[in-house]
Amino acid sequence: MNKERLAGYLTAIGVVQFLLLLIVAEAIYPGYSVSHNYISDLGNPRYEPTTPHAAIFNSSVGLLGVLLMVTGALFLTLRPRLDKVLGALVFLAGLGALGVGLFPEGSPYHLHTIFSLITFLFASLSSYPASVRRKGGSPLWGILGTIGLIALVLFVMGYYAGLGWGGMERLIVYPNLAWALGFGASLATAEAGRASP
């Protein structure tokens, strides 16, 4: 298995497990609202301590971060300069996600907020080199990343467009998860498709 295909599998696995466990954490959190709760509320063990939502969310986002960091490191070893740029951006997005898991909402020194912003920003920026790659690239990745970037700006400005802060935060996260899943799947299956008779 070559490095690109491995990176595709790691990205797809990371995104899928996070999406599934995000749904689980939301479902077991009493009264959770996608409009009026931050995603990171799921990782705060002081909220609704009778359920394991915090352990589920923090371990899942941490795993996503580790897998993205490995993916980024794999791209950094590839020859094309564009792949090195992509690798650096994905690595930073993964570092941010790992930080989100290690420093849940309510951690001191605004660490959680800092790592969240790192994740949001670099996940969106990663979509641009991914979109123009010869292998696995699609203009759709850049469009989805731009949606996430615009939503991030609106979120930071406190403009939620009637969606609530939780809804606007999801407009940052979900488009980036969508492009990452598509990109990862395209890389994971590209070599197998060419190798078929």
Contact map, one row per residue, 1 for C-alpha under 8 A:
11101100000000000000000000000000000000000000000000000000000000000000000000000000000000000000000000000000000000000000000000000000000000000000000000000000000000000000000000000000000000000000000000000
11111100000000000000000000000000000000000000000000000000000000000000000000000000000000000000000000000000000000000000000000000000000000000000000000000000000000000000000000000000000000000000000000000
11111110000000000000000000000000000000000000000000000000000000000000000001100000000000000000000000000000000000000000000000000000000000000000000000000000000000000000000000000000000000000000000000000
01111111000000000000000000000000000000000000000000000000000000000000000001100000000000000000000000000000000000000000000000000000000000000000000000000000000000000000000000000000000000000011000000000
11111111100000000000000000000000000000000000000000000000000000000000000000000000000000000000000000000000000000000000000000000000000000000000000000000000000000000000000000000000000000000011111000000
11111111110000000000000000000000000000000000000000000000000000000000001000000000000000000000000000000000000000000000000000000000000000000000000000000000000000000000000000000000000000000001000000000
00111111111000000000000000000000000000000000000000000000000000000000011101100000000000000000000000000000000000000000000000000000000000000000000000000000000000000000000000000000000000010011000000000
00011111111100000000000000000000000000000000000000000000000000000000001000000000000000000000000000000000000000000000000000000000000000000000000000000000000000000000000000000000000000111111000000000
00001111111110000000000000000000000000000000000000000000000000000000000000000000000000000000000000000000000000000000000000000000000000000000000000000000000000000000000000000000000000011011000000000
00000111111111000000000000000000000000000000000000000000000000000011011000000000000000000000000000000000000000000000000000000000000000000000000000000000000000000000000000000000000000010000000000000
00000011111111100000000000000000000000000000000000000000000000000011001000000000000000000000000000000000000000000000000000000000000000000000000000000000000000000000000000000000000110010000000000000
00000001111111110000000000000000000000000000000000000000000000000000000000000000000000000000000000000000000000000000000000000000000000000000000000000000000000000000000000000000000111011000000000000
00000000111111111000000000000000000000000000000000000000000000000000000000000000000000000000000000000000000000000000000000000000000000000000000000000000000000000000000000000000000000000000000000000
00000000011111111100000000000000000000000000000000000000000000111011000000000000000000000000000000000000000000000000000000000000000000000000000000000000000000000000000000000000000000000000000000000
00000000001111111110000000000000000000000000000000000000000000010000000000000000000000000000000000000000000000000000000000000000000000000000000000000000000000000000000000000000100110000000000000000
00000000000111111111000000000000000000000000000000000000000000000000000000000000000000000000000000000000000000000000000000000000000000000000000000000000000000000000000000000000000010000000000000000
00000000000011111111100000000000000000000000000000000000000100010000000000000000000000000000000000000000000000000000000000000000000000000000000000000000000000000000000000000000000000000000000000000
00000000000001111111110000000000000000000000000000000000100110010000000000000000000000000000000000000000000000000000000000000000000000000000000000000000000000000000000000000000000000000000000000000
00000000000000111111111000000000000000000000000000000000000000000000000000000000000000000000000000000000000000000000000000000000000000000000000000000000000000000000000000000000000000000000000000000
00000000000000011111111100000000000000000000000000000000000000000000000000000000000000000000000000000000000000000000000000000000000000000000000000000000000000000000000000000000000000000000000000000
00000000000000001111111110000000000000000000000000000001100100000000000000000000000000000000000000000000000000000000000000000000000000000000000000000000000000000000000000000000000000000000000000000
00000000000000000111111111000000000000000000000000000000100100000000000000000000000000000000000000000000000000000000000000000000000000000000000000000000000000000000000000000000000000000000000000000
00000000000000000011111111100000000000000000000000000000000000000000000000000000000000000000000000000000000000000000000000000000000000000000000000000000000000000000000000000000000000000000000000000
00000000000000000001111111110000000000000000000000001000000000000000000000000000000000000000000000000000000000000000000000000000000000000000000000000000000000000000000000000000000000000000000000000
00000000000000000000111111111000000000000100000000011101100000000000000000000000000000000000000000000000000000000000000000000000000000000000000000000000000000000000000000000000000000000000000000000
00000000000000000000011111111001000000000100000000001000000000000000000000000000000000000000000000000000000000000000000000000000000000000000000000000000000000000000000000000000000000000000000000000
00000000000000000000001111111101000000000000000000000000000000000000000000000000000000000000000000000000000000000000000000000000000000000000000000000000000000000000000000000000000000000000000000000
00000000000000000000000111111100000000000000000000111000000000000000000000000000000000000000000000000000000000000000000000000000000000000000000000000000000000000000000000000000000000000000000000000
00000000000000000000000011111111000000000100000100101000000000000000000000000000000000000000000000000000000000000000000000000000000000000000000000000000000000000000000000000000000000000000000000000
00000000000000000000000000111111000000000000000100000000000000000000000000000000000000000000000000000000000000000000000000000000000000000000000000000000000000000000000000000000000000000000000000000
00000000000000000000000000001111100000000000000000000000000000000000000000000000000000000000000000000000000000000000000000000000000000000000000000000000000000000000000000000000000000000000000000000
00000000000000000000000001101111110010000000000000000000000000000000000000000000000000000000000000000000000000000000000000000000000000000000000000000000000000000000000000000000000000000000000000000
00000000000000000000000000000011111110000000000000000000000000000000000000000000000000000000000000000000000000000000000000000000000000000000000000000000000000000000010000000000000000000000000000000
00000000000000000000000000000001111111100000000000000000000000000000000000000000000000000000000000000000000000000000000000000000000000000000000000000000000000000000011000000000000000000000000000000
00000000000000000000000000000000111111000000000000000000000000000000000000000000000000000000000000000000000000000000000000000000000000000000000000000000000000000011111100000000000000000000000000000
00000000000000000000000000000000111111000000000000000000000000000000000000000000000000000000000000000000000000000000000000000000000000000000000000000000000000000001111000000000000000000000000000000
00000000000000000000000000000001111111101000000000000000000000000000000000000000000000000000000000000000000000000000000000000000000000000000000000000000000000000000110000000000000000000000000000000
00000000000000000000000000000000011111111100000000000000000000000000000000000000000000000000000000000000000000000000000000000000000000000000000000000000000000000000110010000000000000000000000000000
00000000000000000000000000000000010011111110000000000000000000000000000000000000000000000000000000000000000000000000000000000000000000000000000000000000000000000000010011000000000000000000000000000
00000000000000000000000000000000000001111111000000000000000000000000000000000000000000000000000000000001100000000000000000000000000000000000000000000000000000000000000000000000000000000000000000000
00000000000000000000000000000000000011111111001000000000000000000000000000000000000000000000000000000000100000000000000000000000000000000000000000000000000000000000000000000000000000000000000000000
00000000000000000000000011001000000001111111101000001100100000000000000000000000000000000000000000000000000000000000000000000000000000000000000000000000000000000000000000000000000000000000000000000
00000000000000000000000000000000000000111111100000001111110000000000000000000000000000000000000000001001100000000000000000000000000000000000000000000000000000000000000000000000000000000000000000000
00000000000000000000000000000000000000011111111000000100000000000000000000000000000000000000000000000001110000000000000000000000000000000000000000000000000000000000000000000000000000000000000000000
00000000000000000000000000000000000000000111111110001110000000000000000000000000000000000000000000000000000000000000000000000000000000000000000000000000000000000000000000000000000000000000000000000
00000000000000000000000000000000000000000001111110000000000000000000000000000000000000000000000000000000000000000000000000000000000000000000000000000000000000000000000000000000000000000000000000000
00000000000000000000000000000000000000001101111110000000000000000000000000000000000000000000000000000000000000000000000000000000000000000000000000000000000000000000000000000000000000000000000000000
00000000000000000000000000001100000000000000111111100000000000000000000000000000000000000000000000000000000000000000000000000000000000000000000000000000000000000000000000000000000000000000000000000
00000000000000000000000000000000000000000000111111110000000000000000000000000000000000000000000000000000000000000000000000000000000000000000000000000000000000000000000000000000000000000000000000000
00000000000000000000000000000000000000000000000111110000000000000000000000000000000000000000000000000000000000000000000000000000000000000000000000000000000000000000000000000000000000000000000000000
00000000000000000000000000011000000000000000000111111100000000000000000000000000000000000000000000000000000000000000000000000000000000000000000000000000000000000000000000000000000000000000000000000
00000000000000000000000010010000000000000000000011111111000000000000000000000000000000000000000000000000000000000000000000000000000000000000000000000000000000000000000000000000000000000000000000000
00000000000000000000000111011000000000000110100000111111100000000000000000000000000000000000000000000000000000000000000000000000000000000000000000000000000000000000000000000000000000000000000000000
00000000000000000000000010000000000000000111100000111111110000000000000000000000000000000000000000000000000000000000000000000000000000000000000000000000000000000000000000000000000000000000000000000
00000000000000000000000000000000000000000010100000011111111000000000000000000000000000000000000000000000000000000000000000000000000000000000000000000000000000000000000000000000000000000000000000000
00000000000000000000100010000000000000000010000000011111111100000000000000000000000000000000000000000000000000000000000000000000000000000000000000000000000000000000000000000000000000000000000000000
00000000000000000100110010000000000000000110000000001111111110000000000000000000000000000000000000001000000000000000000000000000000000000000000000000000000000000000000000000000000000000000000000000
00000000000000000000000000000000000000000010000000000111111111000000000000000000000000000000000000011101000000000000000000000000000000000000000000000000000000000000000000000000000000000000000000000
00000000000000000000000000000000000000000000000000000011111111100000000000000000000000000000000000001000000000000000000000000000000000000000000000000000000000000000000000000000000000000000000000000
00000000000000001100110000000000000000000000000000000001111111110000000000000000000000000000000000001000000000000000000000000000000000000000000000000000000000000000000000000000000000000000000000000
00000000000000000100000000000000000000000000000000000000111111111000000000000000000000000000000011011000000000000000000000000000000000000000000000000000000000000000000000000000000000000000000000000
00000000000000000000000000000000000000000000000000000000011111111100000000000000000000000000000011111100000000000000000000000000000000000000000000000000000000000000000000000000000000000000000000000
00000000000001000000000000000000000000000000000000000000001111111110000000000000000000000000000001000000000000000000000000000000000000000000000000000000000000000000000000000000000000000000000000000
00000000000001101100000000000000000000000000000000000000000111111111000000000000000000000000010011000000000000000000000000000000000000000000000000000000000000000000000000000000000000000000000000000
00000000000001000000000000000000000000000000000000000000000011111111100000000000000000000000111111100000000000000000000000000000000000000000000000000000000000000000000000000000000000000000000000000
00000000000000000000000000000000000000000000000000000000000001111111110000000000000000000000011001000000000000000000000000000000000000000000000000000000000000000000000000000000000000000000000000000
00000000011001000000000000000000000000000000000000000000000000111111111000000000000000000000010000000000000000000000000000000000000000000000000000000000000000000000000000000000000000000000000000000
00000000011001000000000000000000000000000000000000000000000000011111111100000000000000000110111000000000000000000000000000000000000000000000000000000000000000000000000000000000000000000000000000000
00000000000000000000000000000000000000000000000000000000000000001111111110000000000000000111111000000000000000000000000000000000000000000000000000000000000000000000000000000000000000000000000000000
00000010010000000000000000000000000000000000000000000000000000000111111111000000000000000010000000000000000000000000000000000000000000000000000000000000000000000000000000000000000000000000000000000
00000111011000000000000000000000000000000000000000000000000000000011111111100000000000100110000000000000000000000000000000000000000000000000000000000000000000000000000000000000000000000000000000000
00000010000000000000000000000000000000000000000000000000000000000001111111110000000001111110010000000000000000000000000000000000000000000000000000000000000000000000000000000000000000000000000000000
00000000000000000000000000000000000000000000000000000000000000000000111111111000000000110010000000000000000000000000000000000000000000000000000000000000000000000000000000000000000000000000000000000
00110010000000000000000000000000000000000000000000000000000000000000011111111100000000100000000000000000000000000000000000000000000000000000000000000000000000000000000000000000000000000000000000000
00110010000000000000000000000000000000000000000000000000000000000000001111111100001101100000000000000000000000000000000000000000000000000000000000000000000000000000000000000000000000000000000000000
00000000000000000000000000000000000000000000000000000000000000000000000111111110001111110000000000000000000000000000000000000000000000000000000000000000000000000000000000000000000000000000000000000
00000000000000000000000000000000000000000000000000000000000000000000000011111110000100000000000000000000000000000000000000000000000000000000000000000000000000000000000000000000000000000000000000000
00000000000000000000000000000000000000000000000000000000000000000000000001111111001100000000000000000000000000000000000000000000000000000000000000000000000000000000000000000000000000000000000000000
00000000000000000000000000000000000000000000000000000000000000000000000000011111101100000000000000000000000000000000000000000000000000000000000000000000000000000000000000000000000000000000000000000
00000000000000000000000000000000000000000000000000000000000000000000000000000111111100000000000000000000000000000000000000000000000000000000000000000000000000000000000000000000000000000000000000000
00000000000000000000000000000000000000000000000000000000000000000000000000000011111110000000000000000000000000000000000000000000000000000000000000000000000000000000000000000000000000000000000000000
00000000000000000000000000000000000000000000000000000000000000000000000000000001111111000000000000000000000000000000000000000000100010000000000000000000000000000000000000000000000000000000000000000
00000000000000000000000000000000000000000000000000000000000000000000000000110111111111100000000000000000000000000000000000000000100010000000000000000000000000000000000000000000000000000000000000000
00000000000000000000000000000000000000000000000000000000000000000000000000111111111111110000000000000000000000000000000000000000000000000000000000000000000000000000000000000000000000000000000000000
00000000000000000000000000000000000000000000000000000000000000000000000000010000111111111000000000000000000000000000000000000000100000000000000000000000000000000000000000000000000000000000000000000
00000000000000000000000000000000000000000000000000000000000000000000000100110000011111111100000000000000000000000000000000000100110000000000000000000000000000000000000000000000000000000000000000000
00000000000000000000000000000000000000000000000000000000000000000000001111110000001111111110000000000000000000000000000000000000000000000000000000000000000000000000000000000000000000000000000000000
00000000000000000000000000000000000000000000000000000000000000000000000110010000000111111111000000000000000000000000000000000000000000000000000000000000000000000000000000000000000000000000000000000
00000000000000000000000000000000000000000000000000000000000000000000000100000000000011111111100000000000000000000000000001101100000000000000000000000000000000000000000000000000000000000000000000000
00000000000000000000000000000000000000000000000000000000000000000001101100000000000001111111110000000000000000000000000001100100000000000000000000000000000000000000000000000000000000000000000000000
00000000000000000000000000000000000000000000000000000000000000000001111110000000000000111111111000000000000000000000000000000000000000000000000000000000000000000000000000000000000000000000000000000
00000000000000000000000000000000000000000000000000000000000000000000100000000000000000011111111100000000000000000000011001000000000000000000000000000000000000000000000000000000000000000000000000000
00000000000000000000000000000000000000000000000000000000000000001001100000000000000000001111111110000000000000000000011111100000000000000000000000000000000000000000000000000000000000000000000000000
00000000000000000000000000000000000000000000000000000000000000011111100100000000000000000111111111000000000000000000001000000000000000000000000000000000000000000000000000000000000000000000000000000
00000000000000000000000000000000000000000000000000000000000000001101100000000000000000000011111111100000000000000010001000000000000000000000000000000000000000000000000000000000000000000000000000000
00000000000000000000000000000000000000000000000000000000000000001000000000000000000000000001111111110000000000000011111000000000000000000000000000000000000000000000000000000000000000000000000000000
00000000000000000000000000000000000000000000000000000000000011011000000000000000000000000000111111111000000000000011001000000000000000000000000000000000000000000000000000000000000000000000000000000
00000000000000000000000000000000000000000000000000000000000011111100000000000000000000000000011111111100000000000000000000000000000000000000000000000000000000000000000000000000000000000000000000000
00000000000000000000000000000000000000000000000000000000000001001000000000000000000000000000001111111110000000110011000000000000000000000000000000000000000000000000000000000000000000000000000000000
00000000000000000000000000000000000000000000000000000000010011000000000000000000000000000000000111111111100000010011000000000000000000000000000000000000000000000000000000000000000000000000000000000
00000000000000000000000000000000000000000010000000000000111111000000000000000000000000000000000011111111000000000000000000000000000000000000000000000000000000000000000000000000000000000000000000000
00000000000000000000000000000000000000000000000000000000010001000000000000000000000000000000000001111111000000000000000000000000000000000000000000000000000000000000000000000000000000000000000000000
00000000000000000000000000000000000000000000000000000000000000000000000000000000000000000000000000111111101000110000000000000000000000000000000000000000000000000000000000000000000000000000000000000
00000000000000000000000000000000000000010011000000000000010000000000000000000000000000000000000000011111111000010000000000000000000000000000000000000000000000000000000000000000000000000000000000000
00000000000000000000000000000000000000011011000000000000000000000000000000000000000000000000000000010011111000011000000000000000000000000000000000000000000000000000000000000000000000000000000000000
00000000000000000000000000000000000000000001000000000000000000000000000000000000000000000000000000000001111101010000000000000000000000000000000000000000000000000000000000000000000000000000000000000
00000000000000000000000000000000000000000000000000000000000000000000000000000000000000000000000000000011111111110000000000000000000000000000000000000000000000000000000000000000000000000000000000000
00000000000000000000000000000000000000000000000000000000000000000000000000000000000000000000000000000000011111100000000000000000000000000000000000000000000000000000000000000000000000000000000000000
00000000000000000000000000000000000000000000000000000000000000000000000000000000000000000000000000000000001111100000000000000000000000000000000000000000000000000000000000000000000000000000000000000
00000000000000000000000000000000000000000000000000000000000000000000000000000000000000000000000000000000011111111100000000000000000000000000000000000000000000000000000000000000000000000000000000000
00000000000000000000000000000000000000000000000000000000000000000000000000000000000000000000000000100010001111111110000000000000000000000000000000000000000000000000000000000000000000000000000000000
00000000000000000000000000000000000000000000000000000000000000000000000000000000000000000000000000110011111001111111000000000000000000000000000000000000000000000000000000000000000000000000000000000
00000000000000000000000000000000000000000000000000000000000000000000000000000000000000000000000000000000100001111111100000000000000000000000000000000000000000000000000000000000000000000000000000000
00000000000000000000000000000000000000000000000000000000000000000000000000000000000000000000000000000000000001111111110000000000000000000000000000000000000000000000000000000000000000000000000000000
00000000000000000000000000000000000000000000000000000000000000000000000000000000000000000000001110110000000000111111111000000000000000000000000000000000000000000000000000000000000000000000000000000
00000000000000000000000000000000000000000000000000000000000000000000000000000000000000000000000110110000000000011111111100000000000000000000000000000000000000000000000000000000000000000000000000000
00000000000000000000000000000000000000000000000000000000000000000000000000000000000000000000000100000000000000001111111110000000000000000000000000000000000000000000000000000000000000000000000000000
00000000000000000000000000000000000000000000000000000000000000000000000000000000000000000001100100000000000000000111111111000000000000000000000000000000000000000000000000000000000000000000000000000
00000000000000000000000000000000000000000000000000000000000000000000000000000000000000000001111110000000000000000011111111100000000000000000000000000000000000000000000000000000000000000000000000000
00000000000000000000000000000000000000000000000000000000000000000000000000000000000000000000100000000000000000000001111111110000000000000000000000011001000000000000000000011000000000000000000000000
00000000000000000000000000000000000000000000000000000000000000000000000000000000000000000000100000000000000000000000111111111000000000000000000000001001000000000000000000000000000000000000000000000
00000000000000000000000000000000000000000000000000000000000000000000000000000000000000001101100000000000000000000000011111111100000000000000000000000000000000000000000000000000000000000000000000000
00000000000000000000000000000000000000000000000000000000000000000000000000000000000000001100100000000000000000000000001111111110000000000000000010000000000000000000000000000001000000000000000000000
00000000000000000000000000000000000000000000000000000000000000000000000000000000000000000000000000000000000000000000000111111111000000000000000111011000000000000000000000000001000000000000000000000
00000000000000000000000000000000000000000000000000000000000000000000000000000000000000001000000000000000000000000000000011111111100000000000000010001000000000000000000000000000000000000000000000000
00000000000000000000000000000000000000000000000000000000000000000000000000000000000001001100000000000000000000000000000001111111110000000000000010000000000000000000000000000000000000000000000000000
00000000000000000000000000000000000000000000000000000000000000000000000000000000000000000000000000000000000000000000000000111111111000000000110110000000000000000000000000000001001100000000000000000
00000000000000000000000000000000000000000000000000000000000000000000000000000000000000000000000000000000000000000000000000011111111100000000110010000000000000000000000000000000000000000000000000000
00000000000000000000000000000000000000000000000000000000000000000000000000000000011011000000000000000000000000000000000000001111111110000000000000000000000000000000000000000000000000000000000000000
00000000000000000000000000000000000000000000000000000000000000000000000000000000000001000000000000000000000000000000000000000111111110011100110000000000000000000000000000000000000000100000000000000
00000000000000000000000000000000000000000000000000000000000000000000000000000000000000000000000000000000000000000000000000000011111110011111110000000000000000000000000000000000000000000000000000000
00000000000000000000000000000000000000000000000000000000000000000000000000000000000000000000000000000000000000000000000000000001111111001110000000000000000000000000000000000000000000000000000000000
00000000000000000000000000000000000000000000000000000000000000000000000000000000011000000000000000000000000000000000000000000000111111111100000000000000000000000000000000000000000000000000000000000
00000000000000000000000000000000000000000000000000000000000000000000000000000000000000000000000000000000000000000000000000000000000111111000000000000000000000000000000000000000000000000000000000000
00000000000000000000000000000000000000000000000000000000000000000000000000000000000000000000000000000000000000000000000000000000000011111000000000000000000000000000000000000000000000000010010000000
00000000000000000000000000000000000000000000000000000000000000000000000000000000000000000000000000000000000000000000000000000000011011111100000000000000000000000000000000000000000000110110010000000
00000000000000000000000000000000000000000000000000000000000000000000000000000000000000000000000000000000000000000000000000000000011111111110100000000000000000000000000000000000000000100000000000000
00000000000000000000000000000000000000000000000000000000000000000000000000000000000000000000000000000000000000000000000000000000011110011111110000000000000000000000000000000000000000000000000000000
00000000000000000000000000000000000000000000000000000000000000000000000000000000000000000000000000000000000000000000000000000000001100001111111000000000000000000000000000000000000000000000000000000
00000000000000000000000000000000000000000000000000000000000000000000000000000000000000000000000000000000000000000000000000000000001000000111111100000000000000000000000000000000001000000000000000000
00000000000000000000000000000000000000000000000000000000000000000000000000000000000000000000000000000000000000000000000000000011011000001111111110000000000000000000000000000000001101100000000000000
00000000000000000000000000000000000000000000000000000000000000000000000000000000000000000000000000000000000000000000000000000011011000000111111111000000000000000000000000000000000000000000000000000
00000000000000000000000000000000000000000000000000000000000000000000000000000000000000000000000000000000000000000000000000000000000000000011111111100000000000000000000000000000000000000000000000000
00000000000000000000000000000000000000000000000000000000000000000000000000000000000000000000000000000000000000000000000000010010000000000001111111110000000000000000000000000011011000000000000000000
00000000000000000000000000000000000000000000000000000000000000000000000000000000000000000000000000000000000000000000000000111111000000000000111111111000000000000000000000000011001000000000000000000
00000000000000000000000000000000000000000000000000000000000000000000000000000000000000000000000000000000000000000000000000010000000000000000011111111100000000000000000000000000000000000000000000000
00000000000000000000000000000000000000000000000000000000000000000000000000000000000000000000000000000000000000000000000000000000000000000000001111111110000000000000000000110010000000000000000000000
00000000000000000000000000000000000000000000000000000000000000000000000000000000000000000000000000000000000000000000000100010000000000000000000111111111000000000000000000111111000000000000000000000
00000000000000000000000000000000000000000000000000000000000000000000000000000000000000000000000000000000000000000000000110011000000000000000000011111111100000000000000000010000000000000000000000000
00000000000000000000000000000000000000000000000000000000000000000000000000000000000000000000000000000000000000000000000000000000000000000000000001111111110000000000000000010000000000000000000000000
00000000000000000000000000000000000000000000000000000000000000000000000000000000000000000000000000000000000000000000000000000000000000000000000000111111111000000000000110110000000000000000000000000
00000000000000000000000000000000000000000000000000000000000000000000000000000000000000000000000000000000000000000000000110000000000000000000000000011111111100000000000010010000000000000000000000000
00000000000000000000000000000000000000000000000000000000000000000000000000000000000000000000000000000000000000000000000000000000000000000000000000001111111110000000000000000000000000000000000000000
00000000000000000000000000000000000000000000000000000000000000000000000000000000000000000000000000000000000000000000000000000000000000000000000000000111111111110000000100000000000000000000000000000
00000000000000000000000000000000000000000000000000000000000000000000000000000000000000000000000000000000000000000000000000000000000000000000000000000011111111110000100110000000000000000000000000000
00000000000000000000000000000000000000000000000000000000000000000000000000000000000000000000000000000000000000000000000000000000000000000000000000000001111111100000000000000000000000000000000000000
00000000000000000000000000000000000000000000000000000000000000000000000000000000000000000000000000000000000000000000000000000000000000000000000000000000111111100000000000000000000000000000000000000
00000000000000000000000000000000000000000000000000000000000000000000000000000000000000000000000000000000000000000000000000000000000000000000000000000000011111110000100000000000000000000000000000000
00000000000000000000000000000000000000000000000000000000000000000000000000000000000000000000000000000000000000000000000000000000000000000000000000000000011111111000000000000000000000000000000000000
00000000000000000000000000000000000000000000000000000000000000000000000000000000000000000000000000000000000000000000000000000000000000000000000000000000011001111111101100000000000000000000000000000
00000000000000000000000000000000000000000000000000000000000000000000000000000000000000000000000000000000000000000000000000000000000000000000000000000000000000111111000100000000000000000000000000000
00000000000000000000000000000000000000000000000000000000000000000000000000000000000000000000000000000000000000000000000000000000000000000000000000000000000000011111000000000000000000000000000000000
00000000000000000000000000000000001000000000000000000000000000000000000000000000000000000000000000000000000000000000000000000000000000000000000000000000000000011111111100000000000000000000000000000
00000000000000000000000000000000001100000000000000000000000000000000000000000000000000000000000000000000000000000000000000000000000000000000000000000000000000011111111100000000000000000000000000000
00000000000000000000000000000000001111000000000000000000000000000000000000000000000000000000000000000000000000000000000000000000000000000000000000000000001001010011111110000000000000000000000000000
00000000000000000000000000000000111111100000000000000000000000000000000000000000000000000000000000000000000000000000000000000000000000000000000000000000000000000011111111000000000000000000000000000
00000000000000000000000000000000011100000000000000000000000000000000000000000000000000000000000000000000000000000000000000000000000000000000000000000000000000010011111111100000000000000000000000000
00000000000000000000000000000000001000000000000000000000000000000000000000000000000000000000000000000000000000000000000000000000000000000000000000000010011000011011111111110000000000000000000000000
00000000000000000000000000000000000001100000000000000000000000000000000000000000000000000000000000000000000000000000000000000000000000000000000000000011001000000000111111111000000000000000000000000
00000000000000000000000000000000000000100000000000000000000000000000000000000000000000000000000000000000000000000000000000000000000000000000000000000000000000000000011111111100000000000000000000000
00000000000000000000000000000000000000000000000000000000000000000000000000000000000000000000000000000000000000000000000000000000000000000000000000110010000000000000001111111110000000000000000000000
00000000000000000000000000000000000000000000000000000000000000000000000000000000000000000000000000000000000000000000000100000000000000000000000000111111000000000000000111111111000000000000000000000
00000000000000000000000000000000000000000000000000000000000000000000000000000000000000000000000000000000000000000000000100000000000000000000000000010000000000000000000011111111100000000000000000000
00000000000000000000000000000000000000000000000000000000000000000000000000000000000000000000000000000000000000000000000000000000000000000000000000010000000000000000000001111111110000000000000000000
00000000000000000000000000000000000000000000000000000000000000000000000000000000000000000000000000000000000000000000000000000000000000000000000110110000000000000000000000111111111000000000000000000
00000000000000000000000000000000000000000000000000000000000000000000000000000000000000000000000000000000000000000000000000110010000000000000000110010000000000000000000000011111111100000000000000000
00000000000000100000000000000000000000000000000000000000000000000000000000000000000000000000000000000000000000000000000000000000000000000000000000000000000000000000000000001111111110000000000000000
00000000000000000000000000000000000000000000000000000000000000000000000000000000000000000000000000000000000000000000000000000000000000000000000100000000000000000000000000000111111111000000000000000
00000000000000000000000000000000000000000000000000000000000000000000000000000000000000000000000000000000000000000000000000000010000000000001100110000000000000000000000000000011111111100000000000000
00000000001100100000000000000000000000000000000000000000000000000000000000000000000000000000000000000000000000000000000000000010000000000000100000000000000000000000000000000001111111110000000000000
00000000001100110000000000000000000000000000000000000000000000000000000000000000000000000000000000000000000000000000000000000000000000000000000000000000000000000000000000000000111111111000000000000
00000000000100000000000000000000000000000000000000000000000000000000000000000000000000000000000000000000000000000000000000000000000000000000100000000000000000000000000000000000011111111100000000000
00000001000000000000000000000000000000000000000000000000000000000000000000000000000000000000000000000000000000000000000000000000010000011000100000000000000000000000000000000000001111111110000000000
00000011111100000000000000000000000000000000000000000000000000000000000000000000000000000000000000000000000000000000000000000000000000010000000000000000000000000000000000000000000111111111000000000
00000001100100000000000000000000000000000000000000000000000000000000000000000000000000000000000000000000000000000000000000000000000000000000000000000000000000000000000000000000000011111111100000000
00000001000000000000000000000000000000000000000000000000000000000000000000000000000000000000000000000000000000000000000000000000000000010000000000000000000000000000000000000000000001111111110000000
00011011100000000000000000000000000000000000000000000000000000000000000000000000000000000000000000000000000000000000000000000000000000110000000000000000000000000000000000000000000000111111111000000
00011111100000000000000000000000000000000000000000000000000000000000000000000000000000000000000000000000000000000000000000000000000000000000000000000000000000000000000000000000000000011111111100000
00001000000000000000000000000000000000000000000000000000000000000000000000000000000000000000000000000000000000000000000000000000000000000000000000000000000000000000000000000000000000001111111110000
00001000000000000000000000000000000000000000000000000000000000000000000000000000000000000000000000000000000000000000000000000000000000110000000000000000000000000000000000000000000000000111111111000
00001000000000000000000000000000000000000000000000000000000000000000000000000000000000000000000000000000000000000000000000000000000000000000000000000000000000000000000000000000000000000011111111100
00000000000000000000000000000000000000000000000000000000000000000000000000000000000000000000000000000000000000000000000000000000000000000000000000000000000000000000000000000000000000000001111111110
00000000000000000000000000000000000000000000000000000000000000000000000000000000000000000000000000000000000000000000000000000000000000000000000000000000000000000000000000000000000000000000111111110
00000000000000000000000000000000000000000000000000000000000000000000000000000000000000000000000000000000000000000000000000000000000000000000000000000000000000000000000000000000000000000000011111111
00000000000000000000000000000000000000000000000000000000000000000000000000000000000000000000000000000000000000000000000000000000000000000000000000000000000000000000000000000000000000000000001111111
00000000000000000000000000000000000000000000000000000000000000000000000000000000000000000000000000000000000000000000000000000000000000000000000000000000000000000000000000000000000000000000000111111
00000000000000000000000000000000000000000000000000000000000000000000000000000000000000000000000000000000000000000000000000000000000000000000000000000000000000000000000000000000000000000000000001111
